Structures are given as C-alpha cells and as structure tokens.
Amino acid sequence: MKNSHKTFVLLLLLTFFLTNILKAQGPPIYTDTPILLGLDGGGIRTFGKFTSTGNGNAFVQPLAIPYNLTTDFQIGVVQPFIVLSSKGQDSKTGFGNLSVFGKYSIFQNDGKGKTFRGLLKYKQSLNTGSGKVSSNAVISQFDFVAGYITTKFGIYGSIGYAFISQNMPDKIFYNFAFGYPLLPQKYPPFQLNLFLEFNGSRIFNISRNLLFISPGIQLIATSTFLIEAGFQIPVVDDFGITNYSASLGIRYLIFWVFTDAYEIRTILDI
C-alpha cells in the first residue's frame, strides 16, 4: 500500500514538472515541435508572413487547425491566403493549396525538469488553390521532428524530404531552434521566450541551397493564447533573390481534454 502511495505521489510530481517545462518553453516560430496537444486537444494557429525578394513581395496568411485523435496521434489542415506583388505588375490574391497532415509520436522520455521527445510527420498538399497564386504541383513531405526541453532552455530539430510532382526537383528541409525563457515560471502562465533558429532547404537536381538565420520572440499571455514575431535573414541564397522575411502571428487553444502537461505552447508548428 505504501508503494502505491509513493508511485501516485511520484506521478503527480512528474506531471507538475512536465507542465511547468512546457509552459516555460513555447514551440519555436519556424521549426516544428514534437509536443502534441493531448487527448482530444484542438487548437488554431494563424500568422502573417511577409517576404521581400528581388522580383517583388509575397504575403502569406495560413490558418492551421490541429486535432489530437489520441495522445500520440494528431491530424490537421492548413489553408493559406496569399498576396503576390511582382515588380511592374498588379497584385494577385487568392487561396493557396490546402494541405492535410498527420503527426505520430514515436518516443517520449520524461524526467524531473526535462523531457525528450520525437515524432514522425506526413504532410500532403492538394491542388485546390487559385492558379494566380498557387502551383499546380502536388507535394508529399515526410519529416522527423525531435526536441529536448527543460525548465531553462529548449532544443528542437527537424529534417524532412518533399516529393514534388510536375517533374519538379525534390527538396530536403532542415531546421534547428534554441529557445530560452526570460521570466520565472508561474501559474497561470505568463512567459516571454527568445528563439534563435536556422532554417534551410536544398533543391536536388539543380543543387541550390537556401539557409536563414531566424531570431524571434514569443509572449505567452494566458494558458490559451500566445503572440509571436520572427525575422529571417538569408545567409546562403544560391538564387540570390531573397532579401528578408518577417512574421507576426498568434496561436489560440480552442479546447482540450485531459491535456495536463500539453497546454498552450503545444498548439502546432506547421
């Protein structure tokens, strides 16, 4: 009986520490997170991303809706709205291609004040967007995402491969992020996080690379809402056309059931 009580107390303490860890560390702005929403968790994410290039500007406003079928399996949809402004031409607007995705957690190692997790992700684009702002190509992308998160910092990484139709060259994507909370932990959560990320891709066949260094800041205002901003500077650009990219967005947790340690900052990184 005493052993049962000890086990119960240890489980309560572990849940408490994990909850505080995930409240101290939000998901990175440009890099995916291995943390899911918890059983029957659902959320919504939207952000505006402005990109300046030598040929013109682009603004993308995606709306992402994830839902957890189990504590280990998440599905979701992403619908972007796109504005393209080319030099010497009128602006073009419309909805981009709809994407569906699934995430499956493959390992989870939790300890006092830390957690190490990994998942597999599949994302499939559908040719549903306006021809003015969307490509006719269909993209199937597979990713591996991992993260080591403590009460003092978070380290995240992902690598993915995209198969692209229409005889276009495939791409490989790689991301790394370091997160650092600036404020003491408290409940209800109110946290300010700094991020430094590296986000890159390589296009096969033509051997072109693009690598950004991406600083960002994130304010977790309540247990269901956060606001974040990021800035991407190209350090490798074999195309020589990208000037910079800036993002400003929100994440909102609509509802959750039995989420415990999987609260606001697990809301989705598409």
Secondary structure, DSSP 8 states (H G I E B T S, - for coil): -HHHHHHHHHHHHHHHHHHHHHHHS---SSS--S----TT-EEEEEEEEEEEETTEEEEEEEEEEEEESSSSEEEEEEEEEEEEEETTS--EEEE---EEEEEEEEEEEEETTEEEEEEEEEEEE-S-S-TTT--S--EEEEEEEEEEEESS-EEEEEEEEEEESTT---EEEEEEEEEEE-S---SS--EEEEEEEEEEEEETTTTEEEEEEEEEEEEE-SSSEEEEEEEEEEEEETT--EEEEEEEEEEEEEE-SS-TT--GGGS---
